[in-house]
Amino acid sequence: MPQYLVTIQHPENYQLPSDAEAMMRDISALNREMIAAGVRDFAGGMQPAGKAKSIRKQAGGEVIVSDGPYLEAKEHVGGLWLLTCADMEEAVQWGRKATVACRVPVEVREFQVMPEK
Protein backbone atom coordinates (compact mmCIF):
# COMPACT_ATOMS: atom_id res chain seq x y z
CA MET A 1 0.00 0.00 0.00
CA PRO A 2 1.14 3.56 -0.61
CA GLN A 3 2.64 5.72 2.12
CA TYR A 4 1.65 9.30 2.82
CA LEU A 5 3.36 12.14 4.64
CA VAL A 6 1.01 14.29 6.70
CA THR A 7 2.86 17.44 7.74
CA ILE A 8 1.73 19.93 10.35
CA GLN A 9 2.21 23.48 9.06
CA HIS A 10 3.19 26.01 11.73
CA PRO A 11 3.23 29.69 10.83
CA GLU A 12 6.42 31.65 11.35
CA ASN A 13 6.89 32.48 15.07
CA TYR A 14 4.30 29.84 16.06
CA GLN A 15 3.11 30.03 19.65
CA LEU A 16 1.18 27.28 21.41
CA PRO A 17 -2.54 28.04 21.56
CA SER A 18 -4.26 28.90 24.82
CA ASP A 19 -5.78 25.40 24.87
CA ALA A 20 -2.40 23.66 24.44
CA GLU A 21 -3.18 20.95 27.01
CA ALA A 22 -6.43 20.07 25.24
CA MET A 23 -4.61 20.12 21.90
CA MET A 24 -2.02 17.65 23.18
CA ARG A 25 -4.79 15.36 24.43
CA ASP A 26 -6.46 15.56 21.01
CA ILE A 27 -3.19 14.73 19.23
CA SER A 28 -2.56 11.80 21.60
CA ALA A 29 -6.08 10.50 20.96
CA LEU A 30 -5.53 10.80 17.20
CA ASN A 31 -2.25 8.89 17.50
CA ARG A 32 -4.00 6.12 19.41
CA GLU A 33 -6.74 6.00 16.74
CA MET A 34 -4.15 5.80 13.94
CA ILE A 35 -2.29 3.01 15.71
CA ALA A 36 -5.52 1.08 16.33
CA ALA A 37 -6.42 1.44 12.63
CA GLY A 38 -2.97 0.16 11.65
CA VAL A 39 -2.11 3.18 9.47
CA ARG A 40 0.54 4.98 11.55
CA ASP A 41 4.13 4.05 10.73
CA PHE A 42 5.79 7.02 12.43
CA ALA A 43 4.90 10.31 14.10
CA GLY A 44 6.99 13.11 15.53
CA GLY A 45 7.00 16.76 16.46
CA MET A 46 9.72 19.14 15.33
CA GLN A 47 11.70 21.78 17.18
CA PRO A 48 11.15 25.35 15.88
CA ALA A 49 12.61 26.07 12.42
CA GLY A 50 15.04 28.56 13.97
CA LYS A 51 16.87 25.64 15.60
CA ALA A 52 17.47 23.94 12.23
CA LYS A 53 20.83 23.57 10.50
CA SER A 54 21.08 23.95 6.73
CA ILE A 55 23.76 22.05 4.89
CA ARG A 56 24.74 23.08 1.36
CA LYS A 57 27.36 21.93 -1.08
CA GLN A 58 29.15 24.82 -2.76
CA ALA A 59 30.23 24.85 -6.42
CA GLY A 60 33.81 23.99 -5.44
CA GLY A 61 32.67 20.95 -3.45
CA GLU A 62 32.94 22.51 0.02
CA VAL A 63 30.04 21.72 2.34
CA ILE A 64 28.80 24.61 4.48
CA VAL A 65 26.61 24.31 7.59
CA SER A 66 24.58 27.34 8.64
CA ASP A 67 21.97 28.11 11.27
CA GLY A 68 18.29 28.19 10.47
CA PRO A 69 16.03 26.62 7.88
CA TYR A 70 17.15 26.27 4.28
CA LEU A 71 13.99 27.76 2.83
CA GLU A 72 12.72 31.20 3.69
CA ALA A 73 9.03 30.63 4.25
CA LYS A 74 6.07 31.93 6.20
CA GLU A 75 5.26 28.39 7.34
CA HIS A 76 7.45 25.53 8.55
CA VAL A 77 6.92 21.87 9.29
CA GLY A 78 5.96 21.55 12.95
CA GLY A 79 5.55 17.78 12.98
CA LEU A 80 4.61 14.85 10.82
CA TRP A 81 2.97 11.49 10.47
CA LEU A 82 4.00 8.76 8.07
CA LEU A 83 0.89 6.75 7.23
CA THR A 84 0.22 3.67 5.13
CA CYS A 85 -3.23 4.05 3.58
CA ALA A 86 -5.21 2.42 0.79
CA ASP A 87 -5.33 5.66 -1.22
CA MET A 88 -5.17 9.47 -1.08
CA GLU A 89 -8.81 9.66 -0.01
CA GLU A 90 -8.10 7.67 3.15
CA ALA A 91 -4.95 9.71 3.85
CA VAL A 92 -6.94 12.96 3.46
CA GLN A 93 -9.51 11.69 5.97
CA TRP A 94 -6.68 11.27 8.50
CA GLY A 95 -5.39 14.71 7.48
CA ARG A 96 -8.80 16.21 8.29
CA LYS A 97 -8.58 14.75 11.79
CA ALA A 98 -5.00 15.98 12.12
CA THR A 99 -5.87 19.59 11.25
CA VAL A 100 -8.63 19.55 13.88
CA ALA A 101 -6.39 18.03 16.56
CA CYS A 102 -3.40 20.30 15.79
CA ARG A 103 -5.44 23.47 15.19
CA VAL A 104 -3.27 24.39 12.18
CA PRO A 105 -3.24 23.43 8.49
CA VAL A 106 -1.74 20.13 7.40
CA GLU A 107 -0.49 18.88 4.04
CA VAL A 108 -0.92 15.33 2.75
CA ARG A 109 1.51 14.03 0.12
CA GLU A 110 2.04 10.56 -1.30
CA PHE A 111 5.54 9.17 -1.43
CA GLN A 112 6.89 8.36 -4.87
CA VAL A 113 7.21 4.70 -5.62
CA MET A 114 10.75 3.90 -6.62
CA PRO A 115 11.07 1.39 -9.47
CA GLU A 116 12.55 -1.93 -8.47
CA LYS A 117 15.92 -2.77 -9.99
N, C-alpha and C positions, 0 to 999 in steps of 0.2 A: 504494500500500500504506500501511497505517496506520503511524504513528510512536509509539514508546514511550519513556518516560523511565524509566531505571533509576537510582535514587538510592541511594547508599551512606549508611547511617545510622550516624553515630558517636555514641556516648554522650557525655554532658556530661563535660568534662575528659578527652577521649580521649587516650591515650598510645599511641605505636607499640608493636606487640607485640615480644617478644624476637626473633622471627624476621622482622624488618622487611625484611631484604635478600631473603629467600626470598619474602616476600609481594610485594615489588615485581617480582621476576622472574615470579611467577605472574600478576600484573596485566598486565605487559607481554606475556606469552604469550597471555593472553585477548584483549588488544587486537589482537594480530597475527591471532588466530583470527577475531575479529569482522570485521576488515578483509578477510581472505581470503574469508570467507563473504558479503561485500558488504552486511552489515547495519549497520555502524557509520557513523553520520553525524558524530558528535562525541563526544569524551570529555574530561573534565577533573576535576582535583582541586581542592578548595576549601581556602582558608585557614581556620583555626579560627573558629568563630562569634563569638568575642569580638572579632575584628577587623572585624566587619561594621559597616555604617552603616545605620540605619533612617531612612526618610524618610516623614514623615506630613504630610498636609494637615490643618490645624486648621479648626474651624467657620467662622472669619472669613476663611479663604482663605490664611492664612500657612502656609508650608511649613517644617517643623522637621526638622533633621537631628540624630540622636543616635547615640551609640556603642552598639554591640552589636546582637544580633539583635532583630528585631521581636517574634517569638514567644518566650515563656518556655516552654522545653521541656526534657525530659531527654535528647532526641536531636536532632542537627542533621545537615544534609546535609554529608557529607564529600567528595563527588564525584558525578559523574554520567556516564551514557552516554545519548546519543540514538540510538536504533536504529530502523531501518525493517524491520519483520517482517511476515510473512503474516498473523499473528493473535496473540492474547494467549498462546496455548499456546507458540508459538515464542519470544516475548519472555520468558516465564517460564523456559524452558529456558536462555536466556542469563543470566537473573537467578540461576538456581541456580549456574551457573558463577561468576558475579560474587561471590556470597556466600561461596563456597569460596575464591576468590582473595583477597578482601578481608578475610576472617575476621571480618566483621560482617554484620548483617542488611542486606538491600537491599529496596527497594520498586519495583514495576513498575506504571506507570500509562500508559494510552493517552491520547494527545492528543485533544482534541475536534476534530471536523471542522467547520470553519466553512462555513456555506452560501455558495455562490457568489452574487454579486450579479447 
